Amino acid sequence: MQLPKIIQGGMGVAISDWKLAKTVSNLGSLGVVSGTGIANILIARLMSGDAGGHIRRAMTNFPIQEPILNIINKYYRPSDDSKKITFKRPQMWQFKPSKALTELTVVANFVEVFLAREGHDRPVGLNLLEKIQFPTVASLYGAMLAGVTVIVMGAGIPDQIPVILDDLSQHKSTEHRIFVHGGSVADNFHISFEPEQLFPGITKLTGPLQRPYFLPIVSSDILAKALIKKTNGNLDGFIIEAPWAGGHNAPPRGQVQLNDRGEPMYGDRDTINLTKFKDLGFPFWLAGGYDNPEKLKFAMDSGASGIQVGTAFAFCDESGLIPQLKQQVIDQVLAGQIDIRTDPRISPTGFPFKVVQLSNTVSDKNILNERDRLCDHGLLRQVKKDADGKMIFFCPAEPAKQYLSKGGEESDLLGRSCLCNNLIASAGFPQTRLDGYTEAPLVTAGDGITGIGKFIPSGKTHYTAKDVLNYIELV
């Protein structure tokens, strides 16, 4: 496998959108779109008028048009900037999802990858989270129909993905085993996906699909070895992510201890052993604080194929983060006032999550505590099996009474936020509820956010993806 030495991080929700990925790929690196929550983003874009007509243009290239017409008829609305929008919500995922939800997810991922690839022949990647299992197969299939080159996946142990990619490349029926609290492997809780049943005739229309490369994101050689064993080596390399990267971080190994700011403390057991990674014999890229030429050189000298860079691209002109938040962050960075906290509580997943401390965002505890709890996306819901064998969907960010009625502990509720709504708001599509409440955004970044001022050209207050690559590669 020959991939560019710089991989742009896949940042959700819709921060690594098609515009950013297309720009980065055109510049000779690997642009990556985020597939996290992309079906909800597709709805929001259509209901917001589809500025530029890009979404509908991409949809006309989908191999079968019947589901496209249904989606447009259901969600497209001409733009009306004079009022806030209450976006429609798709059904939440279940073990037997509706055909409409599955089609929507396939199409949304197709659109994002198609637009990122449009007009050039360079590779484009898709980033997904193992923590969000239910839409995974539909997301992969949509991206593959659009010709995605690389799948990047973290936030868990994605050991089932290689076989699923093999199946989907031949339009074969496949399944994804779903983790269920209280269940076992013998239970075989899974979600099935049948391409020909969903899209009759798709095999003849498209022929075999390109089987993308698979790069799982790992935080240790131990996890890498486990993935190699479980996949029989059917993967193409690793992205090794340090705990100072943005978004969700792997929790510290062993007993978790917090510092005086309430952040998880990482120790010697969390140190990445690059020699052991080299010995595995797979290509690898280093991530988390590698946004400068010195670190790129260090990575290459250590045997890496390159680096992954996220935070630097999150605040460039082409990213999907709303411009006001970008400028607010950049202004605070330049003033030496930026602050970021690794919050062990805010994510319903239980993983530590990095939060930039900004006014008018959920990092403000008053804004967090004033929000009436509501779970209307359900992307981060987990599943458990009760004593009667019933499947119960739950999320620590859902309404307290609802969560407690499912057997949840009150202590699990403290400090949680609805990352689904928060991150979608950060991408410019805040939900306005029927009672008039508008969801607040949340901004995440890696510890390297303090240094993004180095990408800003003299005399300017913002920067582009090209500025980032020029600086890192010293072009």
C-alpha positions in Angstrom: 0.0 0.0 0.0 1.3 3.4 -1.0 -0.5 6.2 0.8 0.5 9.8 1.4 2.7 10.4 4.4 0.2 12.9 5.9 -3.4 11.7 6.7 -5.9 14.3 7.6 -7.8 13.2 10.7 -11.5 12.1 10.4 -13.3 14.5 12.7 -17.0 14.3 13.4 -19.6 15.4 13.2 -19.0 16.8 9.7 -15.9 18.8 10.7 -14.0 16.6 8.3 -16.5 17.2 5.6 -16.2 16.6 1.9 -14.8 20.1 1.2 -11.9 19.6 3.6 -11.2 16.1 2.4 -11.3 17.1 -1.2 -8.9 20.0 -0.6 -6.4 17.8 1.3 -6.5 15.0 -1.3 -6.0 17.5 -4.1 -3.0 18.8 -2.3 -1.4 15.3 -2.4 -2.2 14.0 1.1 -5.0 11.7 2.2 -8.3 13.6 2.8 -10.7 11.8 5.1 -14.4 12.4 5.6 -16.2 11.6 8.8 -19.2 9.2 8.5 -20.3 9.7 12.1 -23.9 11.0 12.1 -23.7 11.8 8.4 -27.3 10.7 7.7 -28.5 13.3 10.2 -26.2 15.9 8.5 -27.7 15.0 5.1 -31.2 15.7 6.4 -30.0 19.0 7.9 -28.3 20.1 4.6 -31.4 19.3 2.6 -33.7 21.0 5.0 -31.4 24.0 4.9 -31.8 24.4 1.2 -28.7 22.4 0.0 -26.6 25.5 -0.7 -24.9 25.2 -4.1 -27.0 22.1 -4.9 -24.0 19.9 -4.1 -25.9 17.2 -2.2 -28.6 16.8 -4.9 -26.0 16.7 -7.6 -24.1 13.9 -5.9 -27.4 12.1 -5.3 -28.1 12.0 -9.0 -25.0 9.8 -9.4 -26.3 7.1 -7.0 -26.8 3.9 -9.0 -30.5 3.5 -8.1 -32.7 6.6 -8.1 -35.9 5.4 -6.3 -34.5 5.9 -2.8 -33.0 9.3 -3.9 -36.4 10.6 -4.9 -37.9 9.4 -1.6 -35.2 11.2 0.4 -35.5 14.4 -1.5 -39.3 14.5 -1.3 -39.2 13.8 2.4 -36.4 16.2 3.5 -35.5 18.9 0.9 -36.8 22.4 1.6 -35.8 25.6 -0.2 -33.6 27.8 2.0 -35.3 30.2 4.4 -32.6 32.1 6.3 -35.2 34.2 8.2 -36.1 31.4 10.7 -34.5 28.7 12.7 -35.1 25.2 11.7 -36.5 22.2 13.6 -34.8 19.4 11.7 -36.6 16.1 11.1 -35.0 13.1 12.8 -34.6 9.7 11.2 -35.7 6.7 13.2 -33.2 5.5 15.8 -31.3 2.3 15.0 -32.6 -1.0 16.1 -31.5 -4.6 15.4 -33.9 -4.7 12.5 -33.8 -1.1 11.1 -36.3 0.2 8.7 -35.4 0.1 5.0 -35.7 3.9 4.8 -33.1 4.4 7.6 -30.7 2.0 6.0 -31.1 3.6 2.6 -30.6 7.0 4.1 -27.4 6.0 5.7 -26.0 4.3 2.6 -26.9 7.4 0.5 -25.5 9.9 3.0 -22.1 8.2 3.0 -22.1 7.8 -0.7 -22.8 11.6 -1.1 -19.9 12.6 1.3 -17.3 10.4 -0.4 -18.6 11.2 -3.9 -18.2 14.9 -3.3 -14.8 14.5 -1.7 -13.6 12.5 -4.8 -15.3 14.6 -7.4 -12.9 16.1 -10.0 -9.8 14.2 -9.1 -8.4 10.6 -8.9 -6.5 10.9 -5.6 -7.4 8.6 -2.6 -10.1 9.6 -0.1 -10.8 8.0 3.2 -13.8 7.5 5.5 -13.6 7.6 9.3 -16.0 5.7 11.5 -16.3 4.9 15.2 -16.5 1.3 16.5 -18.5 2.7 19.4 -21.3 3.5 17.0 -21.9 0.1 15.6 -25.5 0.0 14.2 -24.9 2.2 11.1 -21.5 0.8 10.3 -22.2 -1.7 7.5 -24.6 0.7 5.7 -22.0 3.5 6.0 -19.2 1.3 4.6 -21.4 0.2 1.7 -22.4 3.7 0.7 -18.7 4.9 0.9 -17.6 1.9 -1.2 -20.3 2.6 -3.9 -18.6 6.0 -4.2 -15.1 4.6 -4.5 -13.6 5.2 -1.1 -10.0 4.2 -0.8 -9.3 3.9 2.9 -11.4 3.1 6.0 -10.1 4.5 9.3 -11.7 3.3 12.4 -11.2 3.7 16.1 -12.9 4.1 19.5 -13.0 0.4 20.1 -11.8 -2.9 18.6 -13.0 -3.0 15.0 -12.0 -6.6 14.4 -15.1 -7.5 12.3 -14.5 -4.8 9.6 -12.1 -6.7 7.3 -14.5 -9.5 6.6 -17.4 -7.1 6.2 -15.3 -5.2 3.6 -14.6 -8.4 1.8 -18.3 -9.2 1.6 -19.4 -5.8 0.6 -16.9 -5.6 -2.3 -18.8 -8.5 -3.8 -22.3 -7.2 -2.8 -22.6 -10.2 -0.5 -25.0 -10.3 2.5 -23.1 -9.7 5.7 -23.6 -9.0 9.4 -22.1 -6.9 12.1 -22.1 -8.4 15.6 -23.3 -5.8 18.2 -21.9 -5.6 21.6 -24.6 -6.1 24.2 -24.0 -5.6 28.0 -24.9 -8.8 29.7 -24.8 -10.7 26.4 -22.3 -13.2 25.1 -20.7 -14.2 21.8 -23.0 -17.2 21.8 -26.0 -14.9 21.7 -24.8 -13.5 18.4 -26.6 -10.2 18.6 -26.1 -8.7 15.2 -27.4 -6.4 12.5 -27.8 -7.9 9.0 -27.2 -6.1 5.7 -28.3 -7.5 2.3 -27.2 -5.3 -0.6 -29.4 -7.0 -3.3 -32.5 -7.0 -1.1 -32.0 -3.3 -0.3 -31.1 -2.3 -3.8 -32.3 -4.9 -6.3 -30.0 -5.2 -9.3 -27.1 -3.3 -7.7 -24.5 -6.0 -8.4 -25.1 -5.8 -12.2 -25.3 -2.1 -12.2 -21.9 -1.5 -10.5 -20.0 -4.8 -10.7 -17.5 -5.7 -8.0 -16.6 -2.7 -5.8 -13.0 -1.6 -4.9 -12.2 -3.2 -1.5 -10.8 -0.3 0.5 -7.7 -0.5 2.7 -8.4 -0.7 6.4 -6.4 1.3 9.0 -7.7 0.8 12.6 -6.7 3.4 15.2 -5.0 2.0 18.2 -3.3 3.3 21.3 -1.0 0.4 22.1 0.9 -2.4 20.5 -1.1 -4.8 22.7 -4.3 -3.7 20.9 -2.6 -3.9 17.6 -1.5 -7.5 18.2 -5.0 -8.4 19.3 -6.4 -7.0 16.0 -3.9 -8.8 13.9 -4.8 -12.1 15.7 -8.6 -11.6 15.5 -8.5 -10.5 11.8 -5.8 -13.1 10.7 -3.7 -10.2 9.6 -6.4 -9.0 7.2 -5.6 -5.3 7.7 -3.3 -2.8 6.0 -1.7 -0.9 8.8 -2.4 1.1 12.0 -2.8 4.7 13.1 -1.3 5.0 16.5 -3.0 7.7 18.5 -1.6 9.3 21.6 -3.9 10.5 24.4 -3.3 14.2 23.6 -5.2 13.8 20.3 -8.6 15.5 20.1 -12.1 13.9 20.5 -12.4 10.6 22.3 -9.2 9.3 23.9 -8.5 5.8 25.0 -8.8 5.7 28.9 -5.5 5.2 30.8 -4.5 1.6 31.4 -5.1 0.4 34.9 -6.7 2.3 37.7 -7.9 5.7 36.5 -6.6 8.7 38.6 -7.6 12.3 38.1 -5.4 15.4 38.4 -6.5 18.6 40.2 -8.5 19.6 37.1 -10.4 16.4 37.1 -8.6 15.0 34.1 -7.4 11.4 33.6 -3.7 11.0 34.2 -1.7 8.9 31.8 1.5 7.1 32.9 4.2 4.8 31.8 1.8 2.0 30.9 0.3 4.3 28.3 3.6 5.1 26.5 3.7 3.9 22.9 6.5 1.5 22.1 7.4 2.2 18.5 10.0 -0.5 18.3 7.2 -3.1 19.0 5.1 -1.6 16.3 7.9 -1.8 13.8 8.3 -5.5 14.7 4.7 -6.2 13.8 5.6 -5.6 10.1 2.6 -3.4 9.2 2.7 0.2 8.0 1.8 2.7 10.7 1.1 6.4 11.1 1.6 8.4 14.3 -1.2 10.7 15.5 -1.6 13.3 18.3 0.7 16.3 18.3 2.6 15.6 15.1 1.7 18.8 13.3 5.2 20.1 12.6 8.2 19.1 10.4 10.3 18.0 13.4 7.7 15.5 14.5 7.1 14.3 10.9 10.9 13.6 10.6 10.8 11.8 14.0 7.9 9.7 12.8 9.7 8.7 9.6 13.0 8.1 11.4 11.0 5.8 13.8 9.9 3.6 10.9 6.4 5.2 10.5 4.9 5.6 7.0 3.8 9.1 8.1 1.5 11.0 10.4 -2.1 11.8 11.0 -3.0 15.4 11.7 -6.4 16.4 13.0 -6.6 19.6 15.1 -4.6 21.7 12.7 -7.2 21.0 10.0 -10.2 21.4 12.3 -9.7 25.2 12.4 -8.6 25.8 8.8 -10.9 27.6 6.4 -12.1 24.5 4.6 -13.3 22.5 7.7 -17.0 22.1 8.6 -16.7 23.9 11.9 -18.8 27.0 11.9 -16.7 30.1 11.1 -17.6 32.0 14.3 -16.2 29.1 16.4 -13.1 28.9 14.3 -12.4 32.6 14.8 -13.2 32.5 18.5 -10.6 29.7 19.0 -8.0 31.3 16.8 -8.4 34.7 18.6 -7.9 32.9 22.0 -4.9 31.0 20.7 -3.2 34.2 19.5 -4.0 35.9 22.8 -2.5 33.0 24.7 -5.8 32.3 26.4 -6.9 29.0 25.0 -7.8 26.3 27.4 -8.6 22.6 26.8 -9.7 20.0 29.2 -9.8 16.2 29.0 -13.3 15.6 30.5 -13.8 12.1 31.8 -17.6 12.5 32.2 -19.0 14.5 29.3 -19.2 11.7 26.7 -22.0 9.2 27.2 -19.6 6.5 25.9 -17.5 6.6 29.1 -14.3 7.5 27.1 -12.4 10.7 28.0 -13.3 13.5 25.6 -11.3 16.7 25.0 -13.3 19.9 25.3 -12.1 23.4 24.3 -13.3 25.9 27.0 -15.3 28.5 25.1 -18.1 30.8 26.0 -21.6 30.0 24.7 -20.7 26.4 24.3 -21.4 23.3 26.5 -18.0 23.7 28.1 -19.8 26.3 30.2 -21.3 24.3 33.1 -24.3 26.6 33.3 -25.2 25.9 29.6 -24.7 22.2 30.2 -26.9 22.2 33.4 -29.6 24.4 31.9 -30.3 22.0 29.0 -33.4 19.8 29.4 -32.2 16.3 28.7 -33.4 14.9 25.4 -32.1 11.9 23.3 -33.4 12.4 19.8 -30.5 11.1 17.8 -29.5 8.0 19.7 -26.2 7.5 17.9 -24.3 6.9 21.2 -26.9 4.6 22.8 -25.7 1.3 24.2 -27.7 -1.9 24.5 -28.0 -4.3 27.4 -29.8 -7.6 28.0 -32.1 -7.7 31.0 -32.9 -10.7 33.2 -35.8 -11.6 30.9 -33.6 -11.4 27.8 -35.2 -8.1 26.6 -33.0 -5.7 24.7 -32.8 -2.3 26.4 -31.3 0.8 24.7 -29.9 3.3 27.1 -27.7 6.5 27.2 -26.4 8.3 30.2 -27.3 11.6 28.5 -31.0 10.8 28.1 -33.6 12.1 30.4 -32.8 11.1 34.0 -36.1 9.5 34.8 -36.0 7.5 31.6 -32.4 6.3 32.3 -33.1 5.4 35.9 -36.2 3.4 34.9 -33.9 1.2 32.8 -31.8 0.3 35.8 -29.1 3.0 35.3 -27.3 4.5 38.3 -27.8 8.1 39.2 -24.1 8.7 39.4 -23.8 7.8 35.7 -25.9 10.9 34.9 -23.5 13.5 36.3 -21.7 15.7 33.9 -23.0 14.0 30.7 -23.9 15.9 27.6 -25.7 15.0 24.4 -22.6 14.9 22.1 -24.9 14.1 19.1 -26.7 17.4 19.3 -23.6 19.4 20.5 -21.3 18.3 17.7 -24.0 18.7 15.0 -24.5 22.2 16.3 -20.8 22.9 15.9 -21.1 21.9 12.2 -23.7 24.6 11.7 -26.9 22.7 12.1 -28.1 23.3 15.7 -31.5 21.8 16.4 -34.2 24.3 17.4 -36.8 22.4 19.4 -40.5 23.1 19.2 -40.4 25.0 22.5 -37.8 27.4 21.0 -34.7 26.0 22.7 -31.6 25.8 20.4 -28.9 23.2 21.0 -25.5 24.6 22.0 -22.3 23.6 20.3 -19.2 21.9 21.7 -15.7 22.1 20.3 -13.1 19.4 20.6 -9.4 19.5 19.7 -6.1 18.0 20.7 -3.5 19.5 23.0 -1.8 20.8 19.9 -4.5 23.5 19.6 -2.2 25.9 21.5 0.2 26.0 18.5 -2.2 26.5 15.6 -1.1 30.1 15.3 2.0 28.9 13.5 -0.1 28.0 10.4 -1.4 31.6 10.0 0.4 33.6 7.3 1.7 37.0 8.2 -0.9 39.7 8.2 -3.8 37.3 8.4 -6.1 35.9 11.1 -7.0 32.6 9.6 -5.4 29.9 7.5 -6.0 27.2 4.9 -5.4 23.4 4.6 -2.6 24.3 2.2 -1.0 26.5 4.9 -1.0 23.5 7.2 0.6 21.1 4.7 3.2 23.7 3.6 4.2 24.2 7.2 4.5 20.5 8.1 6.3 19.6 4.9 8.3 22.9 4.7 7.4 23.2 1.0 
